[in-house]
């Protein structure tokens, strides 16, 4: 099932083939906000920019913003602060900032647009006035091979402080697009260009399908005058008071839901019944607070064989709510040791029977998980955990650890893969806010482990991970 069907409907109905280009601006179009601001802020935080240098840089950017300085002149002024710095260290800095900040600023809708164009075999490119160090980590994550940008001069591995002309701005973007089109046989008359700024008017007018995304006021007026379709994405960047309220209430809801089960435990003496009640209450109330909707394929596989080891790809903190809502009862799980340090919440997890492991100590982690075998064999409970071990930075699938597979093999139960397609839409890694949204979940058929052995475990892990890669179209 494709995500954001309304956003990508036009693309899926367009002709296939590399002769159609799909060009994207970067700042404000693929990501919310401006990557340059993130770079400057982090350089100041690390002490790489003095107060004087910061003021000079801000002054140059302001002069550009009000039209007193051209883009090339502004870039030359900005690049002076990189003179003498090793290019590879700055590239590593760019990758770090992508992982810590920019990854969660990618619009899910823009990601869906990129994926749809790639699926149709179109020639996809980022054409941006930003530098490669701001853009290339995101391009790699999005699977975009063609990246055209403003280039800084490098000699013997060090920045010289010069900017290579022409810059990729205004008519420079048209030149870049025409060069790419000539190289790949792209028909610009059939091609798309997505941008948020009137600075890109030349390329918007050059392509056959200009597509303003989150346009500034001037581009909006131009688009309305020309009849260009306009889209705005609110899933990143802007926040509302309701986002803060729902995010702050969620931990309280977790504690409250498990407290609600205490009377059942006291009256019946059954901790299991109390926990099952609490899990269902948490799943439903948390979903309502967040505004979380689920679209589930293969729901029957959640119940066809229990007990089982349920595994899921981990994209977001909202996965806890998703798993609770899917599995409902007779489950326990595995989490990271750091959860134990969370006030109250850590105690709730331990009381619920969740095994908290130190992922840095494999031997102790394996030992700590052994009681889960009895939980499945004797108590008939199922176990749920993420074989990735930690949340992914983006929706890209990380390598799988073997713990879940050994558990299933030792307990003699099947593995049931739960494929979460887009929980990062609701809350990306590193963000503290939850946003309303619909998450697509695909439950694959149970995987029989009865003939598995320690000697063949690596092959089985690879096979199951391959199922995820196929389902996620990665």
Rosetta blueprint (number, residue, H / E / L):
1 X L
2 X L
3 X L
4 X L
5 X H
6 X H
7 X H
8 X H
9 X H
10 X H
11 X H
12 X H
13 X L
14 X L
15 X L
16 X L
17 X L
18 X L
19 X L
20 X L
21 X E
22 X E
23 X E
24 X E
25 X L
26 X L
27 X E
28 X L
29 X L
30 X L
31 X E
32 X L
33 X L
34 X L
35 X H
36 X H
37 X H
38 X H
39 X H
40 X H
41 X H
42 X H
43 X H
44 X H
45 X H
46 X L
47 X L
48 X L
49 X L
50 X L
51 X H
52 X H
53 X H
54 X H
55 X H
56 X H
57 X H
58 X H
59 X H
60 X H
61 X H
62 X H
63 X H
64 X H
65 X H
66 X L
67 X L
68 X L
69 X L
70 X L
71 X H
72 X H
73 X H
74 X H
75 X H
76 X H
77 X H
78 X H
79 X H
80 X H
81 X H
82 X H
83 X L
84 X L
85 X L
86 X E
87 X H
88 X H
89 X H
90 X H
91 X H
92 X H
93 X H
94 X H
95 X H
96 X H
97 X H
98 X H
99 X H
100 X H
101 X L
102 X H
103 X H
104 X H
105 X H
106 X E
107 X L
108 X H
109 X H
110 X H
111 X H
112 X H
113 X H
114 X H
115 X H
116 X H
117 X H
118 X H
119 X H
120 X L
121 X L
122 X L
123 X E
124 X E
125 X E
126 X E
127 X E
128 X L
129 X L
130 X L
131 X L
132 X H
133 X H
134 X H
135 X H
136 X H
137 X H
138 X H
139 X H
140 X H
141 X H
142 X H
143 X L
144 X L
145 X L
146 X E
147 X E
148 X E
149 X L
150 X L
151 X L
152 X E
153 X E
154 X E
155 X E
156 X L
157 X L
158 X E
159 X E
160 X E
161 X E
162 X E
163 X E
164 X L
165 X L
166 X L
167 X L
168 X L
169 X L
170 X L
171 X H
172 X H
173 X H
174 X H
175 X H
176 X H
177 X H
178 X H
179 X H
180 X H
181 X H
182 X H
183 X H
184 X H
185 X L
186 X L
187 X L
188 X H
189 X H
190 X H
191 X L
192 X E
193 X E
194 X E
195 X E
196 X L
197 X L
198 X H
199 X H
200 X H
201 X H
202 X H
203 X H
204 X H
205 X H
206 X H
207 X L
208 X L
209 X E
210 X E
211 X E
212 X E
213 X E
214 X L
215 X L
216 X L
217 X H
218 X H
219 X H
220 X H
221 X H
222 X H
223 X H
224 X H
225 X H
226 X H
227 X L
228 X L
229 X L
230 X E
231 X E
232 X L
233 X L
234 X L
235 X L
236 X L
237 X L
238 X L
239 X L
240 X L
241 X H
242 X H
243 X H
244 X H
245 X H
246 X H
247 X H
248 X H
249 X H
250 X H
251 X H
252 X H
253 X H
254 X H
255 X H
256 X H
257 X H
258 X H
259 X H
260 X H
261 X L
262 X H
263 X H
264 X H
265 X H
266 X H
267 X H
268 X H
269 X L
270 X L
271 X H
272 X H
273 X H
274 X H
275 X H
276 X H
277 X H
278 X H
279 X H
280 X H
281 X H
282 X H
283 X H
284 X H
285 X H
286 X H
287 X H
288 X H
289 X H
290 X H
291 X L
292 X E
293 X E
294 X E
295 X E
296 X E
297 X E
298 X L
299 X H
300 X H
301 X H
302 X H
303 X L
304 X L
305 X L
306 X L
307 X L
308 X E
309 X E
310 X E
311 X E
312 X E
313 X L
314 X L
315 X L
316 X L
317 X L
318 X L
319 X H
320 X H
321 X H
322 X H
323 X H
324 X H
325 X H
326 X H
327 X H
328 X L
329 X L
330 X L
331 X E
332 X E
333 X E
334 X E
335 X E
336 X E
337 X H
338 X H
339 X H
340 X H
341 X H
342 X L
343 X L
344 X L
345 X H
346 X H
347 X H
348 X H
349 X H
350 X H
351 X H
352 X L
353 X L
354 X L
355 X E
356 X E
357 X E
358 X L
359 X L
360 X L
361 X L
362 X H
363 X H
364 X H
365 X H
366 X H
367 X H
368 X H
369 X H
370 X L
371 X H
372 X H
373 X H
374 X H
375 X H
376 X H
377 X H
378 X L
379 X L
380 X L
381 X L
382 X E
383 X E
384 X E
385 X E
386 X L
387 X L
388 X L
389 X L
390 X L
391 X L
392 X L
393 X L
394 X L
395 X L
396 X L
397 X L
398 X L
399 X L
400 X L
401 X L
402 X L
403 X H
404 X H
405 X H
406 X H
407 X H
408 X H
409 X H
410 X H
411 X H
412 X L
413 X L
414 X E
415 X E
416 X E
417 X E
418 X E
419 X E
420 X E
421 X L
422 X L
423 X H
424 X H
425 X H
426 X L
427 X L
428 X L
429 X L
430 X L
431 X L
432 X L
433 X L
434 X L
435 X L
436 X L
437 X E
438 X E
439 X E
440 X E
441 X E
442 X E
443 X E
444 X L
445 X L
446 X L
447 X E
448 X L
449 X L
450 X L
451 X L
452 X L
453 X L
454 X H
455 X H
456 X H
457 X H
458 X H
459 X H
460 X H
461 X H
462 X H
463 X H
464 X H
465 X H
466 X H
467 X H
468 X H
469 X H
470 X H
471 X H
472 X L
473 X L
474 X L
